[in-house]
Amino acid sequence: MKRLEILREMIYASWPLVAGVVFALVVLGVWNVYANSEYRHERMKKAFEALSTAEKLEHWQERIQKVGASAAYRELDESIHHFGSGRRHTEAHIFGEALYSTEGLQGMATCDSRFTYGCFHSFVLQAVLEEGTVATQKLYEGCKSALGPVSDNCEHGIGHGIMSTFEYNIEGLKKALVICDSLSPPSHIVAGCAGGVFMEYGVRSMVNEGSTDMRPFVLEEVLEPCTSLSEPYLGSCAHWQTQWWISTAPERDDDVEMATKMGAWCKQMPGGERAYILCLEGIARRMISLTNGKPEKTAEFCARVTSDPDYQYKCQVMSAKRFAYYYPLTKAIRACDDLPPAQLATCQERTTAEDKWLLAHNAKYK
């Protein structure tokens, strides 16, 4: 009994030491896990950045085969989260191509709205290139199934793919639009399939991935192809024409001059006020580029786009909502600056509503 008492006293006496050792081991273990994960992450970043596009494509093909599409997509997220939104979109394009080449059409369910829909864009583009326009309805249904009410960006990618299967001329454009029209239920004519067709017609991203060999800018053709079309395409054409203008026009060297020119060209667009408003909306989508990412300069640029106060107001509201896609609300609403009090309040309210919607449905900041 006495020995037991002595043993018990020894245990009690040594307990603080044991607890301290255990605590130290736990802390050391946690630190090692943290340090190793940080080290692993840094190694991953450096290794990933050193790869060529072809090597990245091969890497993701191998990872999809080894760990599955969903796990590989999570690895993509981890690998590229430190990049800016444009770079993440480009890297997700590479993954989308690898996903289609490995999984076929069934792989589409892996993509989501992250990386500004980069995975979807490349996936559907590759599918149309490989399987032709007969695959468009299946792809379209896949967009609807995967994204529901926010499927427009996915459908937009289908439009790019369709256009790339035809000649980049008016006849090819019209054929591509007919295929978009055949989709059921109808795709949004501005944001969806037709929008992708018009954008591809100008920037030719499918045939020039990673290059700047776009449709050449010719002043005499500044309103084409819109002037060669009829309703219901005029508004959508005017909207996406701004993407081509800002990407190719010589005036792009002077952003203020570019804004002035685009405003004048929008006024010349066929299609009446609806086409003009959609053209202004197209400029608003590019305001982040025109202002060099400074929402507080939006009022100045909108005044260059139009001298009409009502349209200036619309320009600022549309720009603020677009800024909300990329920036926190407190920064995005700076695009509402300099508006009269009543319009300022409305602009801020609409931008706030857009921000909430993006956070809820569009994977903002991811």
N, C-alpha and C positions, 0 to 999 in steps of 0.2 A: 504493500500500500504506500509505504514511504517513497519507494522508487517512482511510483505513478505520480505522486505529488510533485516530486522533483522534476519529472519529465514535463508535467503540465506547466510548472513554473518556467521551465526553459522555453517552452513553446510560446507562452505569454510574453516572455522577455524578448524573444526574437521576432515576434510578430511585426513590430514596426519596420525592422530591417527587411523582413520578407516582403512586406507590402511595398516598401520603397523600391526593392529590386523589381518586383512585378510591375509596378508603375513605370519604372524606367524602361523596362523591356517593352511595355505597351507603347510608350511614347516613342521609343526608338523604332519600333515596328511601323507605327503610323508614319513617322518621318521618312523611313525608308520607302514605304509605299508611295508617299507624296513625291519624294525626291526622284524615285525611279520613274514614276508616271510623268513628272515634269521632264526628266531626261529623255524618256521615251518619246514624249510629245515633240521636244525640240529636234530629236533625231528624225522623227517622222516628217517634220516640217522641212528640214534641210534636204532629206532624201527625196521628198515629193517634189520640191521646187527644182531639183536637178534633172528630173525626168523630161524627156521630149514628149510631144503629144502622142506619138506612136507608142512610146514606152508606157505612158499612162493608160492608153487604151488597152494594151496588152495586160498591164497590171490589174485593171478592173475586171477584165474578162476572166483572169485567173482567180481573182478574189470571189467573183460571183459564182464561179464553178465550185470553189472550195468551201466557202462559208454560207453561200446562199445570197440571193439578191438583196433582201432586207438588211442583213448584217453588213454586207458590203456598202450599202447606201449609208448606213450609220458610220462606217469607217470614212466614207467620203466627207460626211459632215464634220467629223473630227479633224480630218486632214486639211480642210479648206476654210474653217471658220474664222481664221485670222486674216483672210484676204478681204478686200473690199467687195461690194456687191457685184460689180461688173466682172471681176475675176472669178468669183464664186459661180456666177452664171456660166462663164466659159468652161470652167472645170466640170460643172454639172452636165454640160453638153457632151463632153468626152465620156462621162459615165453613161449618159443616155444611149450613146452609140454602142458602147460596150454591152449595155443591158439588152438592147435589141438583138445584137449579133449573137448573144449567148442564150437568151431566153425566148426570143421571138415575140409575137404579139402578146402572149400571156404575161410578159414581164412588165407591161405598162402599169399594172396595179402597184408596182413598187414606187413609182414616181409620186411626188406630191408638190405642193406649191412653194416649197423652199427653193432658194437660189434663183428667184424670179422665174420659176418654171423651167429652168434650164434643162433638167432631165427630160421633161415632157417634150420640149422643143426638138431636141436632137433625136429622141426616140421616134417620134412620129415622122420626122423628116427622113430618117433612115428607112423606116417601114414603107413609106411611099416610094422612095427610090428603089427599094428591093422588090416590092410586091405590086407596084403600080397603083393607079388610082382606084382599082377595084377594092383596095384595102381601106379606102377612106371611110366608108360607113362603119366598118368594124372599129377603126381608130376613133371615130367620132363617138360611137357608143361607149368606148372605153374611157374617153374624156369625161363624158357625162356621168358614167358610173363611178369614176374615181374622185371627181371634183364637184359634181352636182352644180350648185348655183355659181361656182367660181371657175367654171370650165372654159371660159372664153380664151384664156391664154393658151390652153392646150389646143383648142380648136384653131387658134391663130397659127400654131405650128403646123397643123395640117395644111393650111393655106400655103405656107412657105413650100412645103413638100410638093403640093400639087403644081404650083407654078413652075417649080424646077424641072418638071417632067416635060414642059413645053418650051417652044422657042420664046425668047424674051422680046416679043413684039406684040402689037395690038391683037393680032389673031390668037396668039398663044394665051394672052391675058384673058380674052373673052372665053376661050375654051376652059380655062381654069375656073373662072367665075361660074360657068354653067355647072361644073362639078360641085362647087360649094352650094349652089342653089338646090342640088339634088339631095342634099343631106336632110335627114328627117329625125327629129323635128328641126325646123330651120335654125341655122346658126346666126348669131348676132352679126349684122352686116358690116358693122364698123370694127368691133373688137374681135370678132371670131374669124372664121375661115376666110371670108373675103378680105378682111383686114390683112391677114397674112399674105394673101395673094398680092395685094397692092404693095405691101412693104417689100416683099421679095422681088417684085418687078423693078423696084428702084435700087435696092441695096445688094441684091443678088448674093445673099449670104450663103445659099446652098451650094453654089458653084464656086464661090470664092471664100470658103471658110478660113478666117484668119487673115485675109488680105483686104485691100482697099479698092479692088477693081470693080467699082460699082457702075451703074448706068452713067455714062458721061453727061456732064451738065452742058446743056445747050440753051442759051437764053430764048431762042425762038421756040423751043419746045418746053418752056417752063411750066405750061399748063397741061401738057400731055402726060399721061393718056386720058386725063379727065375730059378734055374737049372732044374726044373720040367716043365717049360713052354716053349713055342716057340713064334716066332713072331706072332702078333705085340706087345705082352705084355712085352717083355724083358726090354725095356727102362723104361716103367712105373713102373715095378716091382723093378728095380734097384734104381729108384728115391725114392720110398717110403720105400725101405728097410732101408735107412738111419734113418728114424724115429724110426724104431724098434731097430736098433743098439744103437742109442744114448739114448734110453729110458731104455735099459735092459742090455747092455754089462758091465761086471765088470770094464773094462778099463775107464768107465765113471767117476770113482773117480779121474782120472788124465786126464784133458781135452787135454793136449798136446799129451799124449799117445793115447787117443781116436781118435784124428784127424789123427795120423799116421796110426793107425789100419784101420780106415774107408777108407783112401786112398788106402791102400793095398787091401782091400776087393773089392773096386770098380774096381780095375785093374783085378780082377779075375772073374768079372761078365760076363756071356754070353751075346752076343748081339753086340760085336764089339764096335767101337768108339761111336756110338750113345748112347748105353747103358752106356758107361763110362762117357760121357758128362752129361747125365741125372743123373747119380749117383753123379757126382761132384756138379751138381745143387742141388741135395738133401742135400748134406753136406752144401752148401752155405745157404740153407734155415735154417739150424740149427746153423749157425755161430753166431747168436746173443746169443745162449746158450753156445757154446764153448768158446767164448771170454768174457763171463759174461757181455754182453751188451756193449762191448768196440770196436767200429769199427776200431779204430787205431791199434788193434792187429791182424786184418785180414790177413795182409801180412805174419806175423809170422806163423799163423795157416795154411794158404794156402800152405806155403812152407813145412809144415809137411804132408799135404795131398798128394802133388806131387812134385817131383824134376824137372819136366819139366817146363821151364819158360813160354811156351805158355799156358799150362794148369793152371799154377799159376795165370797168367793174367786173364784167363777165370774165375777162382775161385774167384778172387777179384771183378771182374765186377759183377758176379752173386750175390755175397754177398752184395756188395754195393746197388744193386737194391732191395735186400730183406730188408736191413736195412732201406731203404727209406719208407718201409711200416709202420715202427714203429716210426721212428725218423724224426725230421726236416732235410731238405736237408743238412744244414751246418754240421750236425753230421754224416749223412749217408755217405757222400762222403769221410769221413776220412778212409773208407774201401779201398779207392783207393791209400792211402799213400804208398810211397816207390816204386811206379811203375816208369819206365823210362818216360821222358817227353811226348812223343807221346802217349804212352799207358795211362798215367795219364790223359791227356786231353780227350781221348776217354772215359775212365771210368767215368770221371766227367760228360761228355755230356750225356752218357747213363743213369746215375743215375739221372741227372736233368730231362731228358725226362720221366723216370719212375715216378719221384716225381710229375711232372705235370699231368701225366695220373691218378695217384692215387688220386690227389686232385680233378680232374674233374669227375672221374667215380667211385671211390671206397670208398667214405666217409672216407678219411684219417683223423686220429686224433679223430674220433667219436666213 
